[in-house]
Amino acid sequence: MKLYYSPLACSLADHIALREAGFALDLERVDLKTHRTETGRDFHQVSAKGYVPVLVLDDGEIVTENVAVLDWIATAAPKLSAGGRLGRTRTLEALTYITTEIHHAFKPMWRGGAADQKAAAGTKVTALLALPAADMQGDYLFGDRPTVADFYLFVMLLWAERFGVETPGSLEAMRDRMRARPAVRAAMVYEGLLPGETATP
Ligand SMILES: N[C@@H](CCC(=O)N[C@@H](CS)C(=O)NCC(=O)O)C(=O)O
């Protein structure tokens, strides 16, 4: 399968999840300013939506929208979903909160909003992070192993770090724990997010 990604974009969650699942993976970087891929392809020809993540399955089916892509990965690799009778529902519940509330709240920061809009966005993100911080059931959201929701939350925590957003201590600790995982590290090195470290395929 192939993942279209952009460094430090929300597609990093999918990149990490696919590595954690142990799937064979092709990666193609997308320049989100020009909408060209690293092979020179017009990204709009891959997906009319023009944004990452885009996952191309081995049978050629294309999956877009981060929640759908992460749900596909967690269905294919159930160890990356919350357990129990409502496991998938709880995972989707967390993913939806992250995408519609937290990810959305970052928009003024990525889109060059005015200083006061960025400050307000930072305050909002801090408030929104209180909920997952309170919900942690161990080292991660659903216990002692990470799910796809933790990978998406991790990307939000990297964004919070980048923009200097105040973050609950328990989530800072989770961010550090996550960074130490080999698959997470490999994905970050590949995307050039750990300067000085060598990329792995
Ligand atoms: N609704 C989409 C939004 C994804 C999204 O915001 N992707 C950003 C990177 S984090 C992007 O590709 N932006 C480029 C653009 O909109 O042109 C999803 O949930 O997957």
The ligand as an ORCA input file, in Angstrom:
! r2SCAN-3c Opt
* xyz 0 1
  N     -10.576     16.465      6.398
  C      -9.204     16.048      6.217
  C      -8.281     17.212      6.537
  C      -6.820     16.783      6.473
  C      -5.910     17.984      6.565
  O      -6.241     19.002      7.189
  N      -4.730     17.817      5.981
  C      -3.779     18.908      5.918
  C      -2.466     18.533      6.579
  S      -2.674     18.196      8.332
  C      -3.516     19.216      4.462
  O      -3.207     18.342      3.680
  N      -3.650     20.498      4.082
  C      -3.333     20.931      2.764
  C      -4.482     21.554      2.052
  O      -5.593     21.624      2.628
  O      -4.291     21.976      0.905
  C      -8.880     14.838      7.095
  O      -9.422     14.776      8.220
  O      -8.109     13.968      6.670
*
